[in-house]
Structures are given as C-alpha cells and as structure tokens.
Amino acid sequence: DILWAEAYDNYTCLQTEKEKYLLHKSLKTVEDKLKPKGFVRVHRSYVVNLEKVTSIENEYLFIQKHKVPINRQQKAEIVEKYLKTNQSLTV
C-alpha cells in the first residue's frame, strides 16, 4: 500500500493511498527495509514503489497525480528500472 517514502530530517513520511505515517527513522533505514519489496531511491529525499509509478516527465515521476522529483544523473537508470517493472509506463 505504500506509494513513496519522503525524508524529513530524522523522520520519514510514508505515503499510502489513504494516509500518511510519520516514522522516527531515517530514510536510509526505511529504504533498507523497503528495497527487497521493489522500492528504489529516486532522489536524496524520496524512495518510491516502482509498481505505483504511472509516468515520467522531464525531471519528475508521477504516482497517481503526485509529482516526485528524480535525480537527473540517475534518470536513465531509473527509467530503465521502471520500464522493466511496469510495461505500461510512459516516458
């Protein structure tokens, strides 16, 4: 149910389809637990669920109507991973 995780200093906000949860854990700690479940860090402040990405445009990816920044240096790698995960992804 998790769409993405976002860093807030020493906290991480987990965004689901219905609610937000604030955890007293670093994004790195949360990322390590989510990585085996198909999550990828796309920006220094964001880890996203690959299966929930609907499109990538310029320097952003979209999960439903939410806009998430992506790291410009890793954009090609991120696009490749998303295309492998979700064949219906548009770039």
PyMOL Python script that loads the backbone (N, CA, C, O; Angstrom):
from pymol import cmd

cmd.read_pdbstr("""\
ATOM      1  N   ASP A   1       0.800  -1.205   0.000  1.00  0.00           N
ATOM      2  CA  ASP A   1       0.000   0.000   0.000  1.00  0.00           C
ATOM      3  C   ASP A   1       0.842   1.269   0.000  1.00  0.00           C
ATOM      4  O   ASP A   1       0.311   2.357  -0.223  1.00  0.00           O
ATOM      5  N   ILE A   2       2.132   1.154   0.243  1.00  0.00           N
ATOM      6  CA  ILE A   2       2.989   2.345   0.301  1.00  0.00           C
ATOM      7  C   ILE A   2       3.261   2.848  -1.114  1.00  0.00           C
ATOM      8  O   ILE A   2       3.656   2.077  -1.989  1.00  0.00           O
ATOM      9  N   LEU A   3       3.048   4.149  -1.335  1.00  0.00           N
ATOM     10  CA  LEU A   3       3.335   4.769  -2.622  1.00  0.00           C
ATOM     11  C   LEU A   3       4.779   5.262  -2.652  1.00  0.00           C
ATOM     12  O   LEU A   3       5.521   4.974  -3.590  1.00  0.00           O
ATOM     13  N   TRP A   4       5.176   6.019  -1.602  1.00  0.00           N
ATOM     14  CA  TRP A   4       6.542   6.503  -1.500  1.00  0.00           C
ATOM     15  C   TRP A   4       6.880   6.832  -0.056  1.00  0.00           C
ATOM     16  O   TRP A   4       6.009   6.921   0.809  1.00  0.00           O
ATOM     17  N   ALA A   5       8.172   7.009   0.174  1.00  0.00           N
ATOM     18  CA  ALA A   5       8.687   7.453   1.465  1.00  0.00           C
ATOM     19  C   ALA A   5       9.473   8.735   1.216  1.00  0.00           C
ATOM     20  O   ALA A   5      10.230   8.832   0.251  1.00  0.00           O
ATOM     21  N   GLU A   6       9.285   9.715   2.095  1.00  0.00           N
ATOM     22  CA  GLU A   6       9.937  11.011   1.935  1.00  0.00           C
ATOM     23  C   GLU A   6      10.666  11.387   3.223  1.00  0.00           C
ATOM     24  O   GLU A   6      10.129  11.228   4.320  1.00  0.00           O
ATOM     25  N   ALA A   7      11.895  11.886   3.080  1.00  0.00           N
ATOM     26  CA  ALA A   7      12.710  12.272   4.234  1.00  0.00           C
ATOM     27  C   ALA A   7      12.290  13.626   4.783  1.00  0.00           C
ATOM     28  O   ALA A   7      12.023  14.566   4.034  1.00  0.00           O
ATOM     29  N   TYR A   8      12.237  13.704   6.109  1.00  0.00           N
ATOM     30  CA  TYR A   8      12.027  14.946   6.857  1.00  0.00           C
ATOM     31  C   TYR A   8      13.013  14.942   8.018  1.00  0.00           C
ATOM     32  O   TYR A   8      12.697  14.458   9.104  1.00  0.00           O
ATOM     33  N   ASP A   9      14.211  15.484   7.788  1.00  0.00           N
ATOM     34  CA  ASP A   9      15.277  15.460   8.789  1.00  0.00           C
ATOM     35  C   ASP A   9      15.511  14.033   9.284  1.00  0.00           C
ATOM     36  O   ASP A   9      15.892  13.169   8.494  1.00  0.00           O
ATOM     37  N   ASN A  10      15.291  13.768  10.569  1.00  0.00           N
ATOM     38  CA  ASN A  10      15.496  12.423  11.117  1.00  0.00           C
ATOM     39  C   ASN A  10      14.228  11.582  11.080  1.00  0.00           C
ATOM     40  O   ASN A  10      14.174  10.515  11.693  1.00  0.00           O
ATOM     41  N   TYR A  11      13.229  12.041  10.383  1.00  0.00           N
ATOM     42  CA  TYR A  11      11.955  11.339  10.266  1.00  0.00           C
ATOM     43  C   TYR A  11      11.731  10.938   8.820  1.00  0.00           C
ATOM     44  O   TYR A  11      12.362  11.474   7.909  1.00  0.00           O
ATOM     45  N   THR A  12      10.831   9.995   8.621  1.00  0.00           N
ATOM     46  CA  THR A  12      10.419   9.593   7.279  1.00  0.00           C
ATOM     47  C   THR A  12       8.903   9.557   7.245  1.00  0.00           C
ATOM     48  O   THR A  12       8.257   9.008   8.138  1.00  0.00           O
ATOM     49  N   CYS A  13       8.352  10.146   6.208  1.00  0.00           N
ATOM     50  CA  CYS A  13       6.909  10.126   5.999  1.00  0.00           C
ATOM     51  C   CYS A  13       6.596   9.048   4.970  1.00  0.00           C
ATOM     52  O   CYS A  13       7.083   9.101   3.841  1.00  0.00           O
ATOM     53  N   LEU A  14       5.788   8.075   5.358  1.00  0.00           N
ATOM     54  CA  LEU A  14       5.325   7.045   4.430  1.00  0.00           C
ATOM     55  C   LEU A  14       3.965   7.464   3.903  1.00  0.00           C
ATOM     56  O   LEU A  14       3.039   7.698   4.680  1.00  0.00           O
ATOM     57  N   GLN A  15       3.841   7.560   2.584  1.00  0.00           N
ATOM     58  CA  GLN A  15       2.579   7.945   1.953  1.00  0.00           C
ATOM     59  C   GLN A  15       1.913   6.700   1.378  1.00  0.00           C
ATOM     60  O   GLN A  15       2.491   6.005   0.543  1.00  0.00           O
ATOM     61  N   THR A  16       0.707   6.430   1.826  1.00  0.00           N
ATOM     62  CA  THR A  16      -0.073   5.337   1.262  1.00  0.00           C
ATOM     63  C   THR A  16      -1.201   5.948   0.434  1.00  0.00           C
ATOM     64  O   THR A  16      -1.308   7.171   0.336  1.00  0.00           O
ATOM     65  N   GLU A  17      -2.024   5.122  -0.148  1.00  0.00           N
ATOM     66  CA  GLU A  17      -3.129   5.643  -0.946  1.00  0.00           C
ATOM     67  C   GLU A  17      -4.134   6.405  -0.094  1.00  0.00           C
ATOM     68  O   GLU A  17      -4.822   7.290  -0.601  1.00  0.00           O
ATOM     69  N   LYS A  18      -4.230   6.077   1.188  1.00  0.00           N
ATOM     70  CA  LYS A  18      -5.239   6.696   2.047  1.00  0.00           C
ATOM     71  C   LYS A  18      -4.678   7.586   3.143  1.00  0.00           C
ATOM     72  O   LYS A  18      -5.346   8.534   3.556  1.00  0.00           O
ATOM     73  N   GLU A  19      -3.467   7.309   3.627  1.00  0.00           N
ATOM     74  CA  GLU A  19      -2.956   8.033   4.790  1.00  0.00           C
ATOM     75  C   GLU A  19      -1.454   8.276   4.700  1.00  0.00           C
ATOM     76  O   GLU A  19      -0.754   7.702   3.866  1.00  0.00           O
ATOM     77  N   LYS A  20      -0.979   9.156   5.597  1.00  0.00           N
ATOM     78  CA  LYS A  20       0.453   9.395   5.786  1.00  0.00           C
ATOM     79  C   LYS A  20       0.832   8.898   7.178  1.00  0.00           C
ATOM     80  O   LYS A  20       0.052   8.997   8.126  1.00  0.00           O
ATOM     81  N   TYR A  21       2.046   8.362   7.279  1.00  0.00           N
ATOM     82  CA  TYR A  21       2.556   7.901   8.566  1.00  0.00           C
ATOM     83  C   TYR A  21       3.927   8.517   8.773  1.00  0.00           C
ATOM     84  O   TYR A  21       4.769   8.460   7.877  1.00  0.00           O
ATOM     85  N   LEU A  22       4.166   9.100   9.924  1.00  0.00           N
ATOM     86  CA  LEU A  22       5.447   9.699  10.249  1.00  0.00           C
ATOM     87  C   LEU A  22       6.218   8.748  11.158  1.00  0.00           C
ATOM     88  O   LEU A  22       5.750   8.387  12.238  1.00  0.00           O
ATOM     89  N   LEU A  23       7.408   8.346  10.705  1.00  0.00           N
ATOM     90  CA  LEU A  23       8.246   7.408  11.458  1.00  0.00           C
ATOM     91  C   LEU A  23       9.474   8.125  11.991  1.00  0.00           C
ATOM     92  O   LEU A  23      10.043   8.975  11.306  1.00  0.00           O
ATOM     93  N   HIS A  24       9.883   7.795  13.192  1.00  0.00           N
ATOM     94  CA  HIS A  24      11.112   8.356  13.761  1.00  0.00           C
ATOM     95  C   HIS A  24      12.289   7.476  13.343  1.00  0.00           C
ATOM     96  O   HIS A  24      12.983   6.890  14.175  1.00  0.00           O
ATOM     97  N   LYS A  25      12.491   7.404  12.019  1.00  0.00           N
ATOM     98  CA  LYS A  25      13.588   6.638  11.428  1.00  0.00           C
ATOM     99  C   LYS A  25      14.106   7.421  10.234  1.00  0.00           C
ATOM    100  O   LYS A  25      13.362   8.183   9.616  1.00  0.00           O
ATOM    101  N   SER A  26      15.371   7.236   9.909  1.00  0.00           N
ATOM    102  CA  SER A  26      15.941   7.917   8.750  1.00  0.00           C
ATOM    103  C   SER A  26      15.427   7.272   7.464  1.00  0.00           C
ATOM    104  O   SER A  26      14.974   6.127   7.471  1.00  0.00           O
ATOM    105  N   LEU A  27      15.501   8.014   6.367  1.00  0.00           N
ATOM    106  CA  LEU A  27      15.070   7.466   5.080  1.00  0.00           C
ATOM    107  C   LEU A  27      15.933   6.267   4.697  1.00  0.00           C
ATOM    108  O   LEU A  27      15.430   5.310   4.109  1.00  0.00           O
ATOM    109  N   LYS A  28      17.218   6.306   5.022  1.00  0.00           N
ATOM    110  CA  LYS A  28      18.124   5.195   4.721  1.00  0.00           C
ATOM    111  C   LYS A  28      17.672   3.918   5.427  1.00  0.00           C
ATOM    112  O   LYS A  28      17.686   2.844   4.825  1.00  0.00           O
ATOM    113  N   THR A  29      17.277   4.019   6.679  1.00  0.00           N
ATOM    114  CA  THR A  29      16.794   2.848   7.430  1.00  0.00           C
ATOM    115  C   THR A  29      15.525   2.288   6.793  1.00  0.00           C
ATOM    116  O   THR A  29      15.385   1.075   6.630  1.00  0.00           O
ATOM    117  N   VAL A  30      14.612   3.171   6.439  1.00  0.00           N
ATOM    118  CA  VAL A  30      13.363   2.746   5.802  1.00  0.00           C
ATOM    119  C   VAL A  30      13.653   2.154   4.422  1.00  0.00           C
ATOM    120  O   VAL A  30      13.082   1.129   4.049  1.00  0.00           O
ATOM    121  N   GLU A  31      14.540   2.802   3.670  1.00  0.00           N
ATOM    122  CA  GLU A  31      14.909   2.306   2.338  1.00  0.00           C
ATOM    123  C   GLU A  31      15.457   0.881   2.407  1.00  0.00           C
ATOM    124  O   GLU A  31      15.095   0.042   1.582  1.00  0.00           O
ATOM    125  N   ASP A  32      16.310   0.602   3.365  1.00  0.00           N
ATOM    126  CA  ASP A  32      16.889  -0.735   3.509  1.00  0.00           C
ATOM    127  C   ASP A  32      15.813  -1.796   3.730  1.00  0.00           C
ATOM    128  O   ASP A  32      15.951  -2.929   3.268  1.00  0.00           O
ATOM    129  N   LYS A  33      14.754  -1.436   4.426  1.00  0.00           N
ATOM    130  CA  LYS A  33      13.666  -2.393   4.671  1.00  0.00           C
ATOM    131  C   LYS A  33      12.745  -2.534   3.458  1.00  0.00           C
ATOM    132  O   LYS A  33      12.162  -3.598   3.248  1.00  0.00           O
ATOM    133  N   LEU A  34      12.609  -1.473   2.659  1.00  0.00           N
ATOM    134  CA  LEU A  34      11.695  -1.492   1.518  1.00  0.00           C
ATOM    135  C   LEU A  34      12.332  -1.995   0.217  1.00  0.00           C
ATOM    136  O   LEU A  34      11.624  -2.470  -0.672  1.00  0.00           O
ATOM    137  N   LYS A  35      13.646  -1.895   0.100  1.00  0.00           N
ATOM    138  CA  LYS A  35      14.344  -2.264  -1.137  1.00  0.00           C
ATOM    139  C   LYS A  35      13.976  -3.658  -1.653  1.00  0.00           C
ATOM    140  O   LYS A  35      13.707  -3.803  -2.845  1.00  0.00           O
ATOM    141  N   PRO A  36      13.956  -4.680  -0.807  1.00  0.00           N
ATOM    142  CA  PRO A  36      13.613  -6.016  -1.300  1.00  0.00           C
ATOM    143  C   PRO A  36      12.171  -6.122  -1.824  1.00  0.00           C
ATOM    144  O   PRO A  36      11.831  -7.092  -2.501  1.00  0.00           O
ATOM    145  N   LYS A  37      11.341  -5.148  -1.519  1.00  0.00           N
ATOM    146  CA  LYS A  37       9.938  -5.184  -1.919  1.00  0.00           C
ATOM    147  C   LYS A  37       9.670  -4.341  -3.172  1.00  0.00           C
ATOM    148  O   LYS A  37       8.515  -4.038  -3.473  1.00  0.00           O
ATOM    149  N   GLY A  38      10.734  -3.956  -3.911  1.00  0.00           N
ATOM    150  CA  GLY A  38      10.558  -3.244  -5.163  1.00  0.00           C
ATOM    151  C   GLY A  38      10.609  -1.729  -5.076  1.00  0.00           C
ATOM    152  O   GLY A  38      10.130  -1.045  -5.980  1.00  0.00           O
ATOM    153  N   PHE A  39      11.175  -1.198  -4.016  1.00  0.00           N
ATOM    154  CA  PHE A  39      11.299   0.251  -3.860  1.00  0.00           C
ATOM    155  C   PHE A  39      12.694   0.702  -4.288  1.00  0.00           C
ATOM    156  O   PHE A  39      13.672  -0.027  -4.123  1.00  0.00           O
ATOM    157  N   VAL A  40      12.772   1.925  -4.844  1.00  0.00           N
ATOM    158  CA  VAL A  40      14.039   2.461  -5.326  1.00  0.00           C
ATOM    159  C   VAL A  40      14.164   3.924  -4.914  1.00  0.00           C
ATOM    160  O   VAL A  40      13.191   4.676  -4.965  1.00  0.00           O
ATOM    161  N   ARG A  41      15.363   4.323  -4.506  1.00  0.00           N
ATOM    162  CA  ARG A  41      15.602   5.739  -4.204  1.00  0.00           C
ATOM    163  C   ARG A  41      15.755   6.466  -5.544  1.00  0.00           C
ATOM    164  O   ARG A  41      16.581   6.092  -6.376  1.00  0.00           O
ATOM    165  N   VAL A  42      14.951   7.501  -5.734  1.00  0.00           N
ATOM    166  CA  VAL A  42      14.971   8.259  -6.978  1.00  0.00           C
ATOM    167  C   VAL A  42      15.496   9.676  -6.776  1.00  0.00           C
ATOM    168  O   VAL A  42      15.742  10.398  -7.742  1.00  0.00           O
ATOM    169  N   HIS A  43      15.663  10.066  -5.530  1.00  0.00           N
ATOM    170  CA  HIS A  43      16.091  11.407  -5.168  1.00  0.00           C
ATOM    171  C   HIS A  43      16.642  11.309  -3.756  1.00  0.00           C
ATOM    172  O   HIS A  43      16.325  10.355  -3.044  1.00  0.00           O
ATOM    173  N   ARG A  44      17.446  12.253  -3.335  1.00  0.00           N
ATOM    174  CA  ARG A  44      18.014  12.146  -1.982  1.00  0.00           C
ATOM    175  C   ARG A  44      16.946  12.128  -0.897  1.00  0.00           C
ATOM    176  O   ARG A  44      17.200  11.668   0.216  1.00  0.00           O
ATOM    177  N   SER A  45      15.751  12.627  -1.215  1.00  0.00           N
ATOM    178  CA  SER A  45      14.682  12.678  -0.220  1.00  0.00           C
ATOM    179  C   SER A  45      13.519  11.723  -0.494  1.00  0.00           C
ATOM    180  O   SER A  45      12.544  11.723   0.259  1.00  0.00           O
ATOM    181  N   TYR A  46      13.597  10.911  -1.551  1.00  0.00           N
ATOM    182  CA  TYR A  46      12.456  10.060  -1.910  1.00  0.00           C
ATOM    183  C   TYR A  46      12.864   8.636  -2.263  1.00  0.00           C
ATOM    184  O   TYR A  46      13.866   8.403  -2.939  1.00  0.00           O
ATOM    185  N   VAL A  47      12.062   7.696  -1.786  1.00  0.00           N
ATOM    186  CA  VAL A  47      12.115   6.294  -2.182  1.00  0.00           C
ATOM    187  C   VAL A  47      10.700   5.964  -2.666  1.00  0.00           C
ATOM    188  O   VAL A  47       9.726   6.228  -1.962  1.00  0.00           O
ATOM    189  N   VAL A  48      10.587   5.388  -3.865  1.00  0.00           N
ATOM    190  CA  VAL A  48       9.250   5.147  -4.423  1.00  0.00           C
ATOM    191  C   VAL A  48       9.005   3.668  -4.698  1.00  0.00           C
ATOM    192  O   VAL A  48       9.931   2.876  -4.871  1.00  0.00           O
ATOM    193  N   ASN A  49       7.721   3.332  -4.730  1.00  0.00           N
ATOM    194  CA  ASN A  49       7.266   1.992  -5.082  1.00  0.00           C
ATOM    195  C   ASN A  49       7.206   1.913  -6.605  1.00  0.00           C
ATOM    196  O   ASN A  49       6.389   2.596  -7.223  1.00  0.00           O
ATOM    197  N   LEU A  50       8.043   1.107  -7.207  1.00  0.00           N
ATOM    198  CA  LEU A  50       8.120   1.008  -8.666  1.00  0.00           C
ATOM    199  C   LEU A  50       6.778   0.654  -9.311  1.00  0.00           C
ATOM    200  O   LEU A  50       6.468   1.127 -10.405  1.00  0.00           O
ATOM    201  N   GLU A  51       5.998  -0.163  -8.644  1.00  0.00           N
ATOM    202  CA  GLU A  51       4.728  -0.609  -9.213  1.00  0.00           C
ATOM    203  C   GLU A  51       3.669   0.482  -9.250  1.00  0.00           C
ATOM    204  O   GLU A  51       2.682   0.348  -9.973  1.00  0.00           O
ATOM    205  N   LYS A  52       3.847   1.553  -8.496  1.00  0.00           N
ATOM    206  CA  LYS A  52       2.847   2.613  -8.410  1.00  0.00           C
ATOM    207  C   LYS A  52       3.134   3.791  -9.341  1.00  0.00           C
ATOM    208  O   LYS A  52       2.300   4.688  -9.472  1.00  0.00           O
ATOM    209  N   VAL A  53       4.306   3.802  -9.992  1.00  0.00           N
ATOM    210  CA  VAL A  53       4.665   4.893 -10.897  1.00  0.00           C
ATOM    211  C   VAL A  53       3.799   4.826 -12.144  1.00  0.00           C
ATOM    212  O   VAL A  53       3.679   3.772 -12.768  1.00  0.00           O
ATOM    213  N   THR A  54       3.196   5.954 -12.505  1.00  0.00           N
ATOM    214  CA  THR A  54       2.337   5.994 -13.690  1.00  0.00           C
ATOM    215  C   THR A  54       3.004   6.633 -14.895  1.00  0.00           C
ATOM    216  O   THR A  54       2.685   6.280 -16.030  1.00  0.00           O
ATOM    217  N   SER A  55       3.936   7.580 -14.672  1.00  0.00           N
ATOM    218  CA  SER A  55       4.649   8.190 -15.797  1.00  0.00           C
ATOM    219  C   SER A  55       5.887   8.925 -15.310  1.00  0.00           C
ATOM    220  O   SER A  55       6.046   9.209 -14.123  1.00  0.00           O
ATOM    221  N   ILE A  56       6.768   9.228 -16.280  1.00  0.00           N
ATOM    222  CA  ILE A  56       7.948  10.034 -16.015  1.00  0.00           C
ATOM    223  C   ILE A  56       7.954  11.148 -17.048  1.00  0.00           C
ATOM    224  O   ILE A  56       7.839  10.897 -18.248  1.00  0.00           O
ATOM    225  N   GLU A  57       8.091  12.384 -16.570  1.00  0.00           N
ATOM    226  CA  GLU A  57       8.135  13.545 -17.451  1.00  0.00           C
ATOM    227  C   GLU A  57       9.247  14.466 -16.983  1.00  0.00           C
ATOM    228  O   GLU A  57       9.257  14.907 -15.834  1.00  0.00           O
ATOM    229  N   ASN A  58      10.182  14.753 -17.874  1.00  0.00           N
ATOM    230  CA  ASN A  58      11.316  15.620 -17.574  1.00  0.00           C
ATOM    231  C   ASN A  58      12.041  15.142 -16.323  1.00  0.00           C
ATOM    232  O   ASN A  58      12.587  14.039 -16.321  1.00  0.00           O
ATOM    233  N   GLU A  59      12.060  15.926 -15.283  1.00  0.00           N
ATOM    234  CA  GLU A  59      12.799  15.583 -14.064  1.00  0.00           C
ATOM    235  C   GLU A  59      11.885  15.101 -12.941  1.00  0.00           C
ATOM    236  O   GLU A  59      12.245  15.181 -11.767  1.00  0.00           O
ATOM    237  N   TYR A  60      10.712  14.606 -13.298  1.00  0.00           N
ATOM    238  CA  TYR A  60       9.741  14.156 -12.302  1.00  0.00           C
ATOM    239  C   TYR A  60       9.145  12.827 -12.694  1.00  0.00           C
ATOM    240  O   TYR A  60       9.063  12.490 -13.875  1.00  0.00           O
ATOM    241  N   LEU A  61       8.727  12.070 -11.688  1.00  0.00           N
ATOM    242  CA  LEU A  61       7.905  10.904 -11.951  1.00  0.00           C
ATOM    243  C   LEU A  61       6.577  11.144 -11.249  1.00  0.00           C
ATOM    244  O   LEU A  61       6.491  11.932 -10.307  1.00  0.00           O
ATOM    245  N   PHE A  62       5.563  10.467 -11.712  1.00  0.00           N
ATOM    246  CA  PHE A  62       4.228  10.661 -11.167  1.00  0.00           C
ATOM    247  C   PHE A  62       3.703   9.350 -10.611  1.00  0.00           C
ATOM    248  O   PHE A  62       3.823   8.289 -11.223  1.00  0.00           O
ATOM    249  N   ILE A  63       3.118   9.464  -9.433  1.00  0.00           N
ATOM    250  CA  ILE A  63       2.411   8.356  -8.805  1.00  0.00           C
ATOM    251  C   ILE A  63       1.007   8.883  -8.607  1.00  0.00           C
ATOM    252  O   ILE A  63       0.753   9.740  -7.760  1.00  0.00           O
ATOM    253  N   GLN A  64       0.100   8.348  -9.412  1.00  0.00           N
ATOM    254  CA  GLN A  64      -1.241   8.907  -9.498  1.00  0.00           C
ATOM    255  C   GLN A  64      -1.088  10.371  -9.896  1.00  0.00           C
ATOM    256  O   GLN A  64      -0.476  10.644 -10.929  1.00  0.00           O
ATOM    257  N   LYS A  65      -1.605  11.312  -9.139  1.00  0.00           N
ATOM    258  CA  LYS A  65      -1.470  12.721  -9.504  1.00  0.00           C
ATOM    259  C   LYS A  65      -0.348  13.428  -8.744  1.00  0.00           C
ATOM    260  O   LYS A  65      -0.204  14.646  -8.845  1.00  0.00           O
ATOM    261  N   HIS A  66       0.440  12.677  -7.991  1.00  0.00           N
ATOM    262  CA  HIS A  66       1.509  13.243  -7.173  1.00  0.00           C
ATOM    263  C   HIS A  66       2.821  13.301  -7.960  1.00  0.00           C
ATOM    264  O   HIS A  66       3.191  12.336  -8.628  1.00  0.00           O
ATOM    265  N   LYS A  67       3.511  14.422  -7.877  1.00  0.00           N
ATOM    266  CA  LYS A  67       4.750  14.689  -8.595  1.00  0.00           C
ATOM    267  C   LYS A  67       5.937  14.498  -7.648  1.00  0.00           C
ATOM    268  O   LYS A  67       6.003  15.122  -6.589  1.00  0.00           O
ATOM    269  N   VAL A  68       6.878  13.626  -8.041  1.00  0.00           N
ATOM    270  CA  VAL A  68       8.049  13.322  -7.222  1.00  0.00           C
ATOM    271  C   VAL A  68       9.307  13.631  -8.035  1.00  0.00           C
ATOM    272  O   VAL A  68       9.437  13.138  -9.156  1.00  0.00           O
ATOM    273  N   PRO A  69      10.243  14.436  -7.502  1.00  0.00           N
ATOM    274  CA  PRO A  69      11.467  14.738  -8.252  1.00  0.00           C
ATOM    275  C   PRO A  69      12.359  13.512  -8.377  1.00  0.00           C
ATOM    276  O   PRO A  69      12.371  12.640  -7.507  1.00  0.00           O
ATOM    277  N   ILE A  70      13.106  13.462  -9.480  1.00  0.00           N
ATOM    278  CA  ILE A  70      14.078  12.382  -9.651  1.00  0.00           C
ATOM    279  C   ILE A  70      15.462  12.995  -9.853  1.00  0.00           C
ATOM    280  O   ILE A  70      15.593  14.121 -10.334  1.00  0.00           O
ATOM    281  N   ASN A  71      16.473  12.248  -9.485  1.00  0.00           N
ATOM    282  CA  ASN A  71      17.864  12.662  -9.618  1.00  0.00           C
ATOM    283  C   ASN A  71      18.227  12.691 -11.104  1.00  0.00           C
ATOM    284  O   ASN A  71      18.106  11.675 -11.789  1.00  0.00           O
ATOM    285  N   ARG A  72      18.668  13.837 -11.601  1.00  0.00           N
ATOM    286  CA  ARG A  72      18.986  13.987 -13.029  1.00  0.00           C
ATOM    287  C   ARG A  72      20.095  13.045 -13.482  1.00  0.00           C
ATOM    288  O   ARG A  72      20.041  12.515 -14.592  1.00  0.00           O
ATOM    289  N   GLN A  73      21.095  12.833 -12.638  1.00  0.00           N
ATOM    290  CA  GLN A  73      22.210  11.973 -13.018  1.00  0.00           C
ATOM    291  C   GLN A  73      21.797  10.508 -13.137  1.00  0.00           C
ATOM    292  O   GLN A  73      22.438   9.742 -13.858  1.00  0.00           O
ATOM    293  N   GLN A  74      20.743  10.115 -12.444  1.00  0.00           N
ATOM    294  CA  GLN A  74      20.308   8.714 -12.458  1.00  0.00           C
ATOM    295  C   GLN A  74      19.052   8.498 -13.288  1.00  0.00           C
ATOM    296  O   GLN A  74      18.493   7.401 -13.273  1.00  0.00           O
ATOM    297  N   LYS A  75      18.592   9.514 -14.013  1.00  0.00           N
ATOM    298  CA  LYS A  75      17.319   9.413 -14.719  1.00  0.00           C
ATOM    299  C   LYS A  75      17.269   8.214 -15.668  1.00  0.00           C
ATOM    300  O   LYS A  75      16.288   7.471 -15.652  1.00  0.00           O
ATOM    301  N   ALA A  76      18.293   8.005 -16.490  1.00  0.00           N
ATOM    302  CA  ALA A  76      18.294   6.898 -17.446  1.00  0.00           C
ATOM    303  C   ALA A  76      18.187   5.555 -16.730  1.00  0.00           C
ATOM    304  O   ALA A  76      17.446   4.672 -17.163  1.00  0.00           O
ATOM    305  N   GLU A  77      18.924   5.404 -15.639  1.00  0.00           N
ATOM    306  CA  GLU A  77      18.879   4.158 -14.862  1.00  0.00           C
ATOM    307  C   GLU A  77      17.497   3.957 -14.236  1.00  0.00           C
ATOM    308  O   GLU A  77      16.971   2.844 -14.227  1.00  0.00           O
ATOM    309  N   ILE A  78      16.920   5.031 -13.718  1.00  0.00           N
ATOM    310  CA  ILE A  78      15.594   4.960 -13.104  1.00  0.00           C
ATOM    311  C   ILE A  78      14.542   4.575 -14.143  1.00  0.00           C
ATOM    312  O   ILE A  78      13.690   3.724 -13.886  1.00  0.00           O
ATOM    313  N   VAL A  79      14.608   5.205 -15.315  1.00  0.00           N
ATOM    314  CA  VAL A  79      13.657   4.900 -16.391  1.00  0.00           C
ATOM    315  C   VAL A  79      13.765   3.433 -16.784  1.00  0.00           C
ATOM    316  O   VAL A  79      12.748   2.763 -16.961  1.00  0.00           O
ATOM    317  N   GLU A  80      14.985   2.932 -16.921  1.00  0.00           N
ATOM    318  CA  GLU A  80      15.189   1.526 -17.296  1.00  0.00           C
ATOM    319  C   GLU A  80      14.583   0.575 -16.257  1.00  0.00           C
ATOM    320  O   GLU A  80      13.930  -0.402 -16.622  1.00  0.00           O
ATOM    321  N   LYS A  81      14.795   0.855 -14.970  1.00  0.00           N
ATOM    322  CA  LYS A  81      14.229   0.011 -13.916  1.00  0.00           C
ATOM    323  C   LYS A  81      12.705   0.033 -13.949  1.00  0.00           C
ATOM    324  O   LYS A  81      12.061  -1.001 -13.773  1.00  0.00           O
ATOM    325  N   TYR A  82      12.129   1.210 -14.173  1.00  0.00           N
ATOM    326  CA  TYR A  82      10.676   1.321 -14.211  1.00  0.00           C
ATOM    327  C   TYR A  82      10.093   0.601 -15.408  1.00  0.00           C
ATOM    328  O   TYR A  82       9.044  -0.035 -15.302  1.00  0.00           O
ATOM    329  N   LEU A  83      10.763   0.692 -16.549  1.00  0.00           N
ATOM    330  CA  LEU A  83      10.269   0.009 -17.737  1.00  0.00           C
ATOM    331  C   LEU A  83      10.280  -1.506 -17.546  1.00  0.00           C
ATOM    332  O   LEU A  83       9.392  -2.204 -18.035  1.00  0.00           O
ATOM    333  N   LYS A  84      11.283  -2.009 -16.839  1.00  0.00           N
ATOM    334  CA  LYS A  84      11.343  -3.448 -16.562  1.00  0.00           C
ATOM    335  C   LYS A  84      10.243  -3.866 -15.590  1.00  0.00           C
ATOM    336  O   LYS A  84       9.710  -4.972 -15.690  1.00  0.00           O
ATOM    337  N   THR A  85       9.903  -2.985 -14.651  1.00  0.00           N
ATOM    338  CA  THR A  85       8.906  -3.295 -13.634  1.00  0.00           C
ATOM    339  C   THR A  85       7.486  -3.142 -14.148  1.00  0.00           C
ATOM    340  O   THR A  85       6.614  -3.948 -13.824  1.00  0.00           O
ATOM    341  N   ASN A  86       7.255  -2.130 -14.931  1.00  0.00           N
ATOM    342  CA  ASN A  86       5.898  -1.783 -15.349  1.00  0.00           C
ATOM    343  C   ASN A  86       5.883  -1.500 -16.837  1.00  0.00           C
ATOM    344  O   ASN A  86       6.262  -0.409 -17.262  1.00  0.00           O
ATOM    345  N   GLN A  87       5.460  -2.444 -17.619  1.00  0.00           N
ATOM    346  CA  GLN A  87       5.468  -2.315 -19.078  1.00  0.00           C
ATOM    347  C   GLN A  87       4.545  -1.222 -19.591  1.00  0.00           C
ATOM    348  O   GLN A  87       4.712  -0.781 -20.728  1.00  0.00           O
ATOM    349  N   SER A  88       3.577  -0.765 -18.802  1.00  0.00           N
ATOM    350  CA  SER A  88       2.634   0.264 -19.251  1.00  0.00           C
ATOM    351  C   SER A  88       3.112   1.674 -18.913  1.00  0.00           C
ATOM    352  O   SER A  88       2.380   2.638 -19.138  1.00  0.00           O
ATOM    353  N   LEU A  89       4.320   1.812 -18.380  1.00  0.00           N
ATOM    354  CA  LEU A  89       4.849   3.120 -18.003  1.00  0.00           C
ATOM    355  C   LEU A  89       5.076   3.980 -19.230  1.00  0.00           C
ATOM    356  O   LEU A  89       5.578   3.480 -20.236  1.00  0.00           O
ATOM    357  N   THR A  90       4.728   5.246 -19.181  1.00  0.00           N
ATOM    358  CA  THR A  90       5.001   6.161 -20.275  1.00  0.00           C
ATOM    359  C   THR A  90       6.100   7.115 -19.863  1.00  0.00           C
ATOM    360  O   THR A  90       6.142   7.579 -18.723  1.00  0.00           O
ATOM    361  N   VAL A  91       6.986   7.403 -20.793  1.00  0.00           N
ATOM    362  CA  VAL A  91       8.117   8.292 -20.528  1.00  0.00           C
ATOM    363  C   VAL A  91       8.061   9.450 -21.503  1.00  0.00           C
ATOM    364  O   VAL A  91       8.920  10.331 -21.466  1.00  0.00           O
TER     365      VAL A  91
END
""", "prot")
cmd.dss("prot")
cmd.show_as("cartoon", "prot")
cmd.util.cbc("prot")
cmd.orient("prot")
